[in-house]
Amino acid sequence: MQDNSQKTIVVKPKPNKNKWSWYIAAAVLVCGILICLAYFGGTNSNAGKSPGGPASQTPAASTPQNTPAQNTTPAVVTPPKTPVNQTPAPASTPSPALPTPPPKPTPTVTIPVSSALITKQAYQMVLTLDDMGQGWMAGSAASPGRPQVYSSSHMTFTKGSAFSPVVQNTVDVYRTVDAAMNAFTVAKPANLASITLSYPNIGDECFLNDSVPTNKLLVFRKNNVVASIIVQQDKTSDLVSYAQIVERKITP
């Protein structure tokens, strides 16, 4: 009878005659493993990318491994704005006061004698007892106050009796010619209907009121001086002669 039972055949490997065959096989196996790891690793790294689309903007988690940095384009850094210079304006320094120039001297102008101010004192120009002649007695009185007058003198002459003639002479020196002209105008009588005036040629302007023979008045102006002469209780006294004596004393 035949024995149909299956026989186990053990195949024994042939002994490796080439000592380098194992080293080559091991190297091939290691290379295959590395290639597989590299392939699957690349597949996993591309898993976050959509097909055909741009790269995912999700930043990769940092790892402690010293992997080389990827070649990425650096972001453009906007330079900081230059701060505006806020230097405060310097405080205004007061300008030093300029020295006041000395006043310019007023040029000396020669004024004609007819318009120059008379600076004599009034007592130097009134009538004196020597001007009156014999029989007269002199007396003085305070002159009435007048504005713009800086010198004034008043003299009275009588012959001693109760009803004897009286001559009064007043001289006022005004500060300006205009003030003297105004005083002369005020002294002139305003109502000329009842009086008679004459105008003797004495001084710059003159009038004589002899409407009342026993009470005559003569007033004249010479520059800034106004002189008045009054004769009372005397029909024969010559006021014009008295006025001419005073004018000679006024004239420089």
C-alpha positions in Angstrom: 0.0 0.0 0.0 1.1 3.4 -0.8 1.5 5.9 2.1 -0.6 8.9 1.0 0.2 11.0 4.0 1.6 14.4 3.3 5.2 14.7 4.0 6.6 17.9 5.3 9.4 19.1 3.3 11.8 21.4 5.1 13.8 23.5 2.8 16.9 24.7 4.4 18.4 27.9 3.1 21.5 27.7 1.3 24.4 29.0 3.2 25.4 32.5 2.1 28.5 32.2 0.4 28.9 35.9 -0.2 29.7 37.6 3.1 28.6 41.0 1.7 25.1 40.0 0.7 23.7 40.6 4.1 25.2 44.0 4.4 23.8 45.0 1.0 20.3 43.7 2.0 20.4 45.6 5.2 21.4 48.8 3.5 18.6 48.4 0.9 16.1 47.8 3.7 17.2 50.9 5.6 17.0 53.0 2.5 13.5 51.7 1.8 12.4 52.6 5.3 13.9 56.1 5.0 12.2 56.6 1.6 8.8 55.6 3.1 9.3 57.9 6.1 10.2 60.7 3.8 7.1 60.1 1.6 4.6 59.8 4.4 6.1 62.8 6.2 5.7 65.0 3.1 2.1 63.8 2.7 1.3 64.8 6.2 2.9 68.2 5.8 0.8 68.9 2.7 -2.4 67.9 4.5 -3.1 71.5 5.6 -3.1 72.8 2.0 -6.2 72.8 -0.1 -5.7 71.4 -3.6 -4.6 74.1 -6.0 -5.2 76.9 -3.3 -2.9 79.2 -1.5 -1.0 78.0 1.6 -2.9 78.0 4.8 -2.4 81.1 7.0 -2.4 79.1 10.2 1.1 79.4 11.7 2.8 76.1 12.5 3.4 75.3 16.1 6.9 76.1 17.2 9.0 73.0 18.0 12.1 72.9 20.0 13.9 71.2 17.2 16.6 73.2 15.5 15.0 73.1 12.1 16.2 75.6 9.5 14.0 78.6 9.0 11.8 78.6 6.0 12.7 81.0 3.2 9.7 83.4 3.6 9.4 87.0 2.4 9.8 89.4 5.4 6.9 91.7 6.1 7.4 95.3 5.2 8.0 97.3 8.4 6.4 100.8 8.3 8.9 103.2 9.8 7.6 105.2 12.7 6.4 108.7 12.1 8.8 111.3 12.9 7.3 113.2 15.9 6.6 116.8 15.3 8.9 119.2 17.0 6.9 120.7 19.8 9.6 123.1 20.9 7.7 125.9 22.8 8.1 129.3 21.4 10.6 131.3 23.3 9.2 133.9 25.6 9.3 137.3 24.2 12.1 139.4 25.6 11.1 143.0 26.2 13.1 145.3 24.1 15.3 147.6 26.1 14.1 151.1 26.3 15.7 153.3 23.8 17.4 156.4 25.2 15.4 159.5 24.6 17.3 161.8 22.4 17.9 165.2 23.8 15.5 167.8 22.5 16.7 169.7 19.5 17.6 173.3 20.4 15.1 175.8 19.1 16.8 178.0 16.6 16.9 181.6 17.8 14.7 183.8 15.7 15.1 187.5 15.8 11.7 189.0 16.4 11.2 192.6 15.3 10.9 195.1 18.1 7.3 195.9 17.1 6.3 192.3 17.9 8.7 191.3 20.6 7.4 190.8 24.1 8.2 193.5 26.6 9.8 192.1 29.7 10.1 195.2 31.8 8.3 195.3 35.2 5.2 197.5 35.3 6.6 199.8 38.0 9.3 200.8 35.6 6.8 202.2 33.1 4.2 204.1 35.1 4.2 207.8 35.7 6.2 209.1 38.6 6.1 212.3 40.6 8.9 213.7 38.4 6.7 213.3 35.4 3.8 215.3 37.0 5.5 218.6 37.8 5.0 220.9 40.8 2.0 220.8 43.1 1.3 217.1 42.7 1.4 214.4 45.4 1.9 210.8 44.6 0.1 207.8 46.1 -0.1 204.2 45.2 -2.8 201.6 45.3 -3.0 197.8 44.7 -3.7 197.0 41.1 -6.9 194.9 40.4 -6.2 191.3 39.6 -6.3 190.4 35.9 -5.8 187.0 34.3 -2.7 186.5 32.1 -1.0 189.5 33.9 2.4 188.8 35.4 3.3 192.4 36.4 1.0 195.3 37.2 1.4 198.8 38.8 -1.1 201.5 39.7 -0.3 205.1 40.6 -2.5 208.0 41.8 -1.6 211.7 41.8 -3.5 214.5 43.5 -3.1 218.2 44.4 -4.1 217.8 48.0 -7.6 219.5 48.2 -10.9 217.7 48.4 -11.9 218.5 44.8 -8.5 218.9 43.3 -7.6 217.1 40.0 -6.8 213.4 40.1 -4.6 211.5 37.6 -4.6 207.7 37.7 -2.2 205.6 35.8 -2.2 201.8 35.5 0.2 199.6 33.5 -0.4 195.9 33.0 2.2 193.5 31.4 0.5 190.5 29.8 2.1 187.1 29.1 1.1 187.2 25.4 0.3 189.8 22.9 -3.1 188.1 22.3 -4.0 188.5 25.9 -3.1 192.2 25.8 -5.2 192.7 22.6 -8.2 191.1 24.3 -7.8 193.3 27.3 -7.7 196.4 25.1 -10.9 195.3 23.3 -12.7 194.8 26.7 -11.6 198.3 27.9 -13.1 200.0 24.8 -16.7 201.2 25.4 -19.3 199.0 23.7 -22.0 201.6 23.3 -20.7 204.3 21.0 -24.0 206.0 20.4 -23.7 208.3 23.5 -19.9 208.8 23.6 -17.3 210.2 21.3 -14.0 208.4 20.8 -10.8 209.7 19.2 -7.8 207.6 18.3 -4.5 209.3 19.0 -1.4 207.9 17.4 0.0 206.2 20.5 1.3 202.6 20.7 -0.1 199.9 18.4 -3.7 200.9 19.1 -5.3 203.6 21.2 -8.6 205.3 22.0 -9.5 208.5 23.9 -12.9 208.9 25.5 -13.4 212.6 26.4 -17.2 212.7 26.2 -17.2 214.0 29.8 -14.6 216.8 30.1 -14.1 216.3 33.8 -13.7 212.5 33.6 -11.5 211.6 30.6 -10.1 208.2 29.8 -7.2 207.2 27.5 -6.2 203.5 26.9 -3.4 202.3 24.6 -1.6 199.0 23.9 2.0 198.5 23.0 2.8 194.9 22.2 1.9 192.9 25.4 1.5 196.0 27.6 -1.8 197.9 28.2 -1.7 201.3 29.8 -4.7 203.4 31.0 -4.8 207.0 32.2 -7.8 208.7 33.8 -8.0 212.4 34.5 -10.8 213.6 36.9 -11.8 217.1 38.0 -9.4 218.7 35.5 -10.5 220.1 32.2 -7.0 221.4 31.3 -4.9 218.3 31.9 -3.5 216.8 28.6 -4.0 213.0 28.7 -2.1 212.6 25.4 1.1 214.1 26.9 0.9 211.7 29.9 0.3 208.7 27.5 3.3 209.7 25.4 5.6 209.7 28.6 4.4 206.2 29.4 4.9 205.0 25.8 8.5 206.2 25.9 9.1 204.2 29.1 7.5 201.1 27.5 9.6 201.1 24.4 12.8 199.1 24.9 
